[in-house]
């Protein structure tokens, strides 16, 4: 079965503004995110990608644009099933404001029970994303062979949910996974089990250095939608 390369989109204007973007239109990469996208082709240069699959949202399309420029023959497909979680009424709101919502405790501690008002549940988000991966695994293997490598460009919570499935983790534990903007995660699928061979790889260890300001709240809450990474 194929190896899946999961790329989170580069840092966006919503990431730096501390806004939960969801499917809000017009969310683009910021300057740092554009630089991350520009560096992606060199990071993936050794990989003979059979295809690329993207979320339909602008920030994912912009992330893949430099890669497609260097590989004009690389087939690009769009799949709404790996689009961002439908956060419903939470979309476009400040994360700092959402921290006071009672539902945030559920999202943090019991996400399998969380459903966003006017949107979808975390369970439904994971189900559609994993279904998309399974479908594309079969399609890529049929067209390119079991040793093929292909790429999906998606979003933080989507990638975390797919990784949790690959690791056999309960969805309630998926907030323990962290994937920064433009990070690369690799899952090698086999008939017996998936192997997570890279997780949130950025090639930059600077994010591990101590900071004057903590990365997260002292409580250890995960950033819904994914954090903004390092400058």
Secondary structure per residue as TSV (DSSP state, phi and psi in degrees):
chain	resnum	aa	ss	phi	psi
A	1	X	-	360.0	159.4
A	2	X	-	-71.8	167.7
A	3	X	E	-101.4	129.3
A	4	X	E	-102.4	126.8
A	5	X	E	-102.6	112.6
A	6	X	E	-98.2	121.8
A	7	X	E	-115.5	123.1
A	8	X	E	-78.9	145.6
A	9	X	-	-58.6	157.1
A	10	X	-	-64.7	168.6
A	11	X	-	-59.8	134.1
A	12	X	B	-109.9	168.8
A	13	X	H	-63.1	-29.9
A	14	X	H	-71.3	-38.0
A	15	X	H	-57.4	-49.1
A	16	X	H	-73.0	-24.5
A	17	X	H	-86.1	-5.3
A	18	X	T	68.8	34.5
A	19	X	B	-110.5	140.2
A	20	X	-	-82.4	103.1
A	21	X	-	-72.8	-47.6
A	22	X	T	58.6	-132.2
A	23	X	T	-98.4	18.0
A	24	X	-	-56.6	126.7
A	25	X	T	-71.5	157.5
A	26	X	T	81.0	11.4
A	27	X	-	-83.2	112.4
A	28	X	-	-108.4	170.4
A	29	X	B	-69.6	143.5
A	30	X	-	-83.5	-176.2
A	31	X	H	-60.8	-40.6
A	32	X	H	-67.1	-40.0
A	33	X	H	-63.4	-38.0
A	34	X	H	-64.6	-38.0
A	35	X	H	-66.7	-38.1
A	36	X	H	-61.5	-43.9
A	37	X	H	-63.4	-39.4
A	38	X	H	-64.4	-29.0
A	39	X	H	-84.0	-13.0
A	40	X	H	-62.4	-42.3
A	41	X	H	-56.4	-39.3
A	42	X	H	-68.9	-36.3
A	43	X	H	-66.0	-30.4
A	44	X	T	-102.9	9.1
A	45	X	T	-58.1	-32.9
A	46	X	T	-79.8	-6.3
A	47	X	-	-97.6	123.9
A	48	X	-	-82.8	80.2
A	49	X	E	-69.1	130.5
A	50	X	E	-82.6	-29.6
A	51	X	E	-166.3	163.2
A	52	X	E	-126.3	137.1
A	53	X	E	-122.9	132.5
A	54	X	E	-126.7	146.7
A	55	X	-	-59.5	147.4
A	56	X	S	-74.3	-5.6
A	57	X	S	-76.7	148.6
A	58	X	H	-54.9	-41.7
A	59	X	H	-64.8	-28.7
A	60	X	H	-77.3	-41.2
A	61	X	H	-60.5	-41.6
A	62	X	H	-67.0	-34.1
A	63	X	H	-64.9	-38.5
A	64	X	H	-83.7	-14.6
A	65	X	H	-55.8	-47.1
A	66	X	H	-63.3	-36.8
A	67	X	H	-64.0	-43.3
A	68	X	H	-67.9	-31.2
A	69	X	H	-63.3	-36.2
A	70	X	H	-84.6	-15.0
A	71	X	-	-131.7	72.5
A	72	X	T	-62.4	-20.5
A	73	X	T	-88.7	-4.1
A	74	X	S	-72.3	119.3
A	75	X	-	-66.1	134.6
A	76	X	E	-115.2	129.9
A	77	X	E	-124.0	152.5
A	78	X	E	-115.6	136.4
A	79	X	-	-139.0	115.0
A	80	X	G	-64.4	-20.7
A	81	X	G	-67.9	-19.2
A	82	X	G	-105.9	15.7
A	83	X	S	-70.7	164.0
A	84	X	-	-55.2	157.7
A	85	X	-	-57.0	141.7
A	86	X	-	-82.6	97.4
A	87	X	-	-82.1	-3.0
A	88	X	G	59.6	-126.1
A	89	X	G	-66.4	-14.5
A	90	X	G	-80.4	-18.4
A	91	X	T	-61.7	135.3
A	92	X	T	83.1	-0.5
A	93	X	-	-94.5	156.2
A	94	X	B	-70.4	136.6
A	95	X	H	-63.1	-35.1
A	96	X	H	-62.4	-35.3
A	97	X	H	-72.3	-40.0
A	98	X	H	-68.2	-21.2
A	99	X	T	-60.0	-24.4
A	100	X	T	-88.9	-5.3
A	101	X	S	-73.7	134.8
A	102	X	H	-55.5	-32.8
A	103	X	H	-63.2	-26.3
A	104	X	H	-60.6	-34.4
A	105	X	H	-62.6	-39.6
A	106	X	H	-66.5	-45.0
A	107	X	H	-57.8	-38.4
A	108	X	H	-78.5	-41.6
A	109	X	H	-104.0	-24.8
A	110	X	-	-146.0	57.1
A	111	X	G	-59.8	-24.1
A	112	X	G	-66.2	-14.4
A	113	X	G	-102.9	0.4
A	114	X	-	-88.2	133.3
A	115	X	B	-134.0	127.5
A	116	X	-	-80.4	133.1
A	117	X	T	-60.8	124.9
A	118	X	T	77.5	4.5
A	119	X	S	-126.4	-137.2
A	120	X	-	-123.2	170.2
A	121	X	B	-86.0	159.1
A	122	X	H	-65.0	-34.6
A	123	X	H	-61.3	-44.8
A	124	X	H	-64.8	-39.3
A	125	X	H	-58.9	-47.9
A	126	X	H	-64.4	-41.8
A	127	X	H	-60.7	-44.8
A	128	X	H	-70.0	-36.6
A	129	X	H	-67.9	-43.7
A	130	X	H	-66.9	-38.3
A	131	X	H	-59.4	-42.7
A	132	X	H	-61.9	-44.0
A	133	X	H	-61.1	-46.4
A	134	X	H	-61.8	-42.9
A	135	X	H	-63.1	-44.5
A	136	X	H	-71.1	-33.2
A	137	X	H	-56.7	-47.6
A	138	X	H	-65.4	-41.8
A	139	X	H	-66.4	-44.9
A	140	X	H	-66.0	-41.6
A	141	X	H	-63.6	-41.9
A	142	X	H	-63.1	-39.4
A	143	X	H	-88.4	-29.1
A	144	X	H	-127.9	-4.5
A	145	X	-	98.1	163.1
A	146	X	T	-67.9	-22.1
A	147	X	T	-90.7	8.9
A	148	X	-	-69.9	155.1
A	149	X	E	-122.2	132.1
A	150	X	E	-138.7	167.7
A	151	X	E	-122.7	143.1
A	152	X	E	-125.1	131.3
A	153	X	E	-107.1	117.3
A	154	X	E	-142.6	-148.7
A	155	X	-	-125.3	163.5
A	156	X	H	-55.6	-54.5
A	157	X	H	-67.8	-33.0
A	158	X	H	-63.9	-47.9
A	159	X	H	-64.5	-42.6
A	160	X	H	-59.4	-40.1
A	161	X	H	-67.4	-39.2
A	162	X	H	-67.2	-41.0
A	163	X	H	-63.7	-42.8
A	164	X	H	-58.3	-42.4
A	165	X	H	-62.1	-43.9
A	166	X	H	-64.7	-33.8
A	167	X	H	-83.5	-5.3
A	168	X	T	70.9	24.6
A	169	X	-	-85.4	144.4
A	170	X	-	-64.2	144.5
A	171	X	G	-56.9	-28.3
A	172	X	G	-64.1	-12.9
A	173	X	G	-101.6	1.1
A	174	X	G	-70.4	-17.6
A	175	X	G	-70.2	-9.1
A	176	X	G	-78.5	-10.0
A	177	X	-	-94.1	139.8
A	178	X	-	-127.7	129.1
A	179	X	-	-131.9	114.5
A	180	X	-	-79.2	166.4
A	181	X	T	-56.8	136.6
A	182	X	T	60.8	20.4
A	183	X	-	-76.9	157.2
A	184	X	E	-115.7	126.8
A	185	X	E	-121.1	136.0
A	186	X	E	-123.1	131.7
A	187	X	E	-126.3	122.5
A	188	X	E	-98.7	114.9
A	189	X	E	-90.2	139.2
A	190	X	-	-133.3	167.5
A	191	X	S	-61.6	-25.1
A	192	X	S	-92.2	-42.1
A	193	X	-	-166.8	158.8
A	194	X	E	-83.2	151.9
A	195	X	E	-119.3	121.3
A	196	X	E	-85.5	106.2
A	197	X	E	-101.4	-16.3
A	198	X	E	-143.5	144.7
A	199	X	E	-139.4	115.3
A	200	X	E	59.6	36.7
A	201	X	E	-76.4	124.2
A	202	X	-	-114.9	-14.1
A	203	X	S	77.4	4.2
A	204	X	-	-126.4	117.4
A	205	X	G	-89.7	0.7
A	206	X	G	-60.7	-27.2
A	207	X	G	-67.7	-13.1
A	208	X	G	-88.2	-10.5
A	209	X	S	-70.7	150.8
A	210	X	-	-60.5	148.5
A	211	X	-	-120.0	154.1
A	212	X	S	-67.6	-38.0
A	213	X	S	-107.0	136.9
A	214	X	-	-64.9	148.6
A	215	X	S	-63.4	-39.1
A	216	X	S	-129.7	174.1
A	217	X	-	-61.5	150.9
A	218	X	T	-55.3	-24.0
A	219	X	T	-70.8	-13.2
A	220	X	-	83.7	18.9
A	221	X	-	-65.1	142.3
A	222	X	-	-82.7	149.1
A	223	X	-	-80.6	117.2
A	224	X	T	-63.2	131.6
A	225	X	T	88.1	-15.2
A	226	X	-	105.8	142.1
A	227	X	-	-78.2	176.1
A	228	X	-	-87.5	-2.5
A	229	X	-	73.7	-157.3
A	230	X	-	-103.3	153.8
A	231	X	-	-61.2	360.0
